Every structure is written in structure tokens, then in C-alpha cells.
Amino acid sequence: MSPQKRTRNSAGYDRYFSALKQRYRKTQRELFLGLSTLICVILAGTLWYWVVEGWNFIEALYMTVITLTTVGFTEVQPLSERSRIFTILLIALGIVAVGYIVNRFTAAIVGGYFQEGMQLKQRRKLMQELSQHYILCGFGRTGRQIAEEFSLQKIPFVVVDNDEEVVHQAQQLGFMAVQGDATKDNILHLLKIESAVCLITALTSDAENLYTVLSARTLNPDIRIIARASSEDAIQKLQRVGSDSVISPYITGGKRMAAAALRPQVMDFVDGIFAGGDQTYYMEEFFLDPLLSSQIGQTLEESQLRSLTGVLIVAIRRDQGEMIIGPTAEIQLEAGDFLICLGTDEQLQAMNRTLCPINPSQLKRPV
């Protein structure tokens, strides 16, 4: 990363964490104010009995402490009338100071502010270490479901939403979440879009999704972008500005419901593969890297992928975009091909070791 980008990201972290720091420091100031007031009251009482009454320092301090704590012990020495009046005032001030400290201390415990400093450091460290991650814009009903799927599959991701309460809910669920406007370049820089592999914008407004796609595509031309759309017109516009995939929950949901009514067995099989749970078979995609895959240039029969791993190669997507459904044994494997495979966990793990998957560090399958 260039020095300019590091400086820009550092400034972004400072802006984001400034609100959290202000809340943390506010609690610190309140507790410090209460303790300082109590110390001043103790000093004032000690000086009064020491200087005005002429007692020694230990007697003056002892008298002040037993007065403020209201333990009811007898005076160290007889008090003059003015000292009795001062003692009454000292008790009142002590009650106020101690009451304020107890109130702020209780609020700090309930609010979890004693962990805030540690949380600030942890969040800042996590944000700075983001790399090869997914960015999820919006934590509504759609975004929450996406986050849960990512979490199940242990995919590194960060959530961004403009609603503070929504961000708090995401954090309570254990997700890394940031409050901010995903359409703004500085927020996307904060989320390290330059090193992200995918951005999903599931905001409720088509206009916000459109602006987010425009910003993301400008800041990282290589990132994969998936956008949510509410209408067919929005689908076309989002594709036009750079979305790799546009999903309309209403259109997709309607088609799936119709398919479930017309082809129930097919849909049950497909849902079992993609929904996770206790199913036996999974689907995965593998990339034929020209630098790592020795099967390039061979036919499917020659590669012996089926006999070596047991997976079923359902389709092959060429680098140019051509999709080959149900490839035969004579199909030749080419550099940049994506193999869409169906198999058991063990079979896909064997395929993972044989080829180069899209995510080499982890086989992405439902859990």
C-alpha cells in the first residue's frame, strides 16, 4: 500500500473511532471529576481541623474520614461552634461527592465502559488487518441473512450501515460492524476496499445501491460487486454501472416459489445443497490457475478428476464467459476455467487438494 493510502486509511480510522473515544473519555472525565471532588473535600476538611482547630495532621485526617463516611464515631476532640457548622457542611459535600461517584461508577459498569478501551484497540486492530475480505453494505433483513451465511462459512467480512442502532445489533451478534454511509469514498477506504475481494450492497434504496456500486467500482476496478435491486429498471442500471451480479429478492423469490410449486423435487434438492444443514452433498467452484493446475490442456477423461476425487463436474465456465453444462469426457480443460462441482465433503476436500480453489485457505461450503 502506498504511503498516501496508508495516511488516508489512518485518517479514516481516526474519524470513525473518534466517536467511540469521545464516549469512553466522557466516562473517564466523569469518574475523574467525582474522585477529584472527593479528594478536594477530604483535603479541605483535613486543613480545617489542622489549621483552624490546631489538631495534628493525623487527627485532622481521621476526623475528616469518619465524618465523610458517616460511621458515627465520637469526635477526636471537642469542636467549636464554627467547626460544628463546618462539619455539617462537610457531611453534605461528602454525600454529594460519594453519591456522584457511585452513580457514575454504576453507569460505567452497566454500560460496559471499562471494557471500552480494550474494545477500541481490538476493533482498530481488526480494521487495520482487513485483507481479502468481503464488505457487506446494509444490515437489514437481507443483509442479516448474508452475514449469518458468511459467519457459518467463516468468511472474513465487515458490515457497514448508517443506522447506529443497527450497527450495535450487528456487533452484539459478534459481527465486525462500522457505522457510516457506504456511498461515501472515505467510508469505503476505511473498510479497505482496495484489498477486498467482494462487495455486497444490500441497502434498501436502489439509488443508494447505485451510488455504492459507482464508488466501489471506481476505487477498486477488480473487486466483485453484487447488488440488491427492487425493480427490473434498477437491475439494468446497476449492471450498467459495474455490478457483476444483481439480485432482486422479489423477482428471485417469485421464481423460486413458482419452481417449488412446479418442480418440488428439484427445488428440494437444490435447497438442500445451498441452504446448509445436515445434507450430504455440497457444491463448490474451482479455478484452473495456469501457474498451478497441471490438468490444463487435458481432457476431462485424461485428467481423471472424477476417478481421483469422486466429484461430479456439473458445468465449466470458460474464461470468456461461455458456460458448458454437463461437460463430456472429451471436453478439454483450459487455463482460467471455473469448474462447478457437486460432491460430498470428503470428495470436495480431495478436489481442493488436487486443483487450485478460488479461496485456497478454506474450502467454501455450507456448514
N, C-alpha and C positions, 0 to 999 in steps of 0.2 A: 504494500500500500504506500502511496506517495505521501510525503510529509504534509502536503496540503490536505489530503483526505483524512490523515490522522488528526490533524488540527481541527478540521471541520467536525469529525466524529466526536472528538473530545469536547468541543463546544456544545454539541448536541446532547451528550451525556450530562454535562453541567446544567443545561437548561431543563432537561427532564427531571433530574434528581434534585433540582433546587427546591421544588415544592415539597418533596419528602424531607429534605434537610430542614426547611423552614418549620415544618410541623415538629420535627424531632427537637430542633433547637428551641422552639417555643416552650416545650415541656421542660427542657433543661433550664431555661430562664426562669420559669415559674417556680421550679423547685429551688433554684439558687436564691431567688428573691425571698422565699419563705425562710430558708436556712439563714440567710444574711440578716433578716429582720429579727429572728430569734436570737442570733449571736449578739446583735446590737442591744437588744433588750437585756440580755444577761450582762453585757458589759456596763450598760447604764446602771443597772441595779447594783452591781459589784462596786462601781465607782462611788455611787451614792453612800452606801453603807461604809465604805472605806474612808472616803474623804469627809463627808458631812458628819457621820456618826463617830468617826475616829476609830473604827474597828480595824483589826488586822486583815490582811488580804484574804486569808483562808476563811475567816469568819464571815467576811462580806460575800465571798463567792458562795459559801454554804447557805447563807440566809437567802440569797437570790435564787438558788436552785430549788430549795424546799418551798419557796414562795411560788415560783412559776409552776412547779409540779403539783401544787396544792395538796401535799401529803399530810398537812395538818400538824407538823411538829411545832413545838414551842419555840418562840423567838430566841435567838442566840443570846441577845442582851435586851434589856428594856428599850422600847422605841419611844422617841419623842412624838409629839402630835403631828408634826410635819412629815416625819418618817412613816407614820401610820397611813397618812393620806397618800404618800408616795407608794407605799406597799400596795394599797388598793389599786392605784393606777397600774402598778407593775403586774399585778394579777390579771387585770383586764387585758393589758397588752400581750401578756404571755398566752392567755386563752385564745386571743385572735391569731397570734403568730402560729401557735401549735395547731389550731383548727385549720388554718390555711394550708399548712404543710401536709396534714393528714388528708385533707380534701384533694390536693394536687397529687399526692403520692398514690392515693386510691385510684384516681382517674388515670394515672400513668400505668398502673398495674392492669386495670380493666382494659385500657386502650392498647396494651402491649407495647408501650413506647420504650421500655427498657431493652426490648429486642430490636428496636427500630434501627439503631446504629449498626448492628450486625447485619440486619436485613439490607440496609443500604449498601454496605460493602459487598454482600453476596450478589445483589441484583446488578450492581455496577460491573462486577467481575464477570457475571454470566453474559451481560450485554456485550462486553468488550471481547469475549471469547466466541461470539456467534460466528459460525462459518459453515458453509454447505448446509444451510438451514432453510426452513420454509417460513414464509411470512403470511399470516392469516389476518386479513383486514375485516373487522366486523365480528362481533361475538353475539349475534342474535341466535335465533333457533337453528339456522343453517350453520353458522359459524361454530356454535357449541357442538353440534354433531361432528363437524370436521375435526375440531380439537380433540374430541373423545376418540375418534378413529386414529388420529395421529399419535395420541398418547398410548393407545393399546399397542400400536405397532412400533412404539419407541422411536418415533421420528422427531428430530430436533426442530422445534418451531417456536415462534413468538407471536402473540396476539396483540393487535393494536385496535383500539376503539376510542371514540371521542367521549364516551359516557364514563364518568368516574366510577359510578356505582357498578356498571357492567364490568369494568376493569377489575374492581375489587372482587366481584363474584368469580371472575376467571382466576384471580390469584388465590382465592380460597379453595378452588378446585385443584390447585397445585400447578397451574399453567403459568409460564412466563408471560406477563401481560404489561403493556405500556399504554398510557393514556395519550392520545394525540390524534390529529387529523391525517389520515392516510393519504389524502390528496396532496399534502404538502411535501416538498422535496426534503426539507430538513428532518421530518419525521422518518422518511424512508432512509435517509442517510443514517439516522440514529439506529435504525433496525439493520444496518449494514447490508443494504440491498445489493451492494457491489459484489458481495461474496455469497449471496443467497442463490439457491438453485431453483426456487419456485415461489411465486406469489399468488395467493388466492384472495380475491376481493369479493366478499360476501356481504357488502353493505346493502342497506335497504333501498337506497336510491340508485336508479340507473345512472343518473348524472354523476354521482359520487364515484361509482364504479368506473365510469368512463374517464374521469379525471385521474383516478388512481392508476388505471392502465396506461394512460398517456405519460404520467410522471415516471412510472416504473420502467416502461419501455425506453424512455429517454436516458434514465440513469443506468440501466443495465440492459443493453440490447440482446444479451444472450439468455436472460432469465426466462423461464417458462411461466406464462401467466394464464391463470384460469379465472374467469369472471362469472358472476351471477347476473342474470338478466330477468326482467319481469315481462318483457314483450318481444315479439319477433323483430320489431323495428330496432329495439335495443341490441338484440343479438347481432344484427348486421353492422351496427355502428361499433360495437365492441370488437368485432372481428376486424373491422376496417382500421382501427387504431392500434392493433397489435396483439390482441388476445389470441393465445394459441388454442384455447378451448373456451367456449361459452356455454353455460348450463342454465336453463330456465327451470326452476323447481316445478312450476305449474305445467309446462309442456311435457317435461320428462316424467313427472308424476302421473299425468293423464295417460301417456303412452304405456307406462308400466302397469297401470291399473287395467287398461284395455287388454294388454298382453296377458295379465294374470287371469282375466276372465276367459280369453280365447285359447290360451296355451298354458294352462295351470301347471302342468308337469315341467315344462321348460322353465317357467319362471321360478318354480320351487328349486330347481337345480341351480339356476343362475344365482338366486338369492342366497342359497346355501354356500356358494363359493365366495361371494363378495361380502356377506354380512358377518362373517366370523362365527364363533361359537364352537360347536362340537363336530363340525363337518370334517370329513376325511380328506377331501381334495381341495387344493388351492390353485390359484392362477398367479403367474409371475411373468415378468418380461425380462429378457436378457439381451444385452447388446454385444454384437460381434466387433470387438475392438481390433482394428487392423494391426496393432502392435502386440496384442496378447493372444488372440484367438488363432490356434493352429488349424481350425476347421475351415477357414476361409479358402474358397476355391474348390472345396469338396462338395459332392452331392450329399443329400441327407443320408442316403444309403452308405456312402463311403465314410461319413463322419461317425456313424454308429452311435449317435446320441441316444436314440431310442433304446438300443440294447445295453448301452453303458449306464444309463441313468433311469430308464423306465418311464420318462416323462412323455407326454403326448404333445407334439408341436401342433398347436391349433391353427396358427397363422404366422406369416412372415411379412413384416412391413419393411419395404425397401427404403434405402436412404432417400430416394427421390419421392417417396410418399406412396408408391404402389403397394397395395395390400393383397397378399396371396393367401386365400382361405383354403385350409385343408391341403397343405403342400404335399406333393407326391415325392417318392423316393428319388426321382430324377432331378428335382429342383436343386440348383447349385447355390451354395451359401456365398454371400458377397460381403465385403467389408462395409460396416455401417448398418447391417441388417439388425432388426429387432425381432427376436423370437418370442412369440406369445405362447406360453407353455401351461399345461394342466398336469397336475400330479400330486402325489402325497407329499407330506413334509420331508420325509427322507429322500424321495426322488428329486425334489426341488433343491435340497441341500447338495445332492450329488451333482446336479446340473450347475449349481452355483460354484462348485469347485472346478468343474470342467470348463466353463465359459467365464466371461467377464460380465457380471451383472451391472445394472445401472448404478446401484449402490453397493460397492464391493465390501463395505464394512458390515453390512447387515442385509440379510435376505428379507425383503419387504413382503410379508404375508400376513393374513389375518391371524389374530391370536385367539 
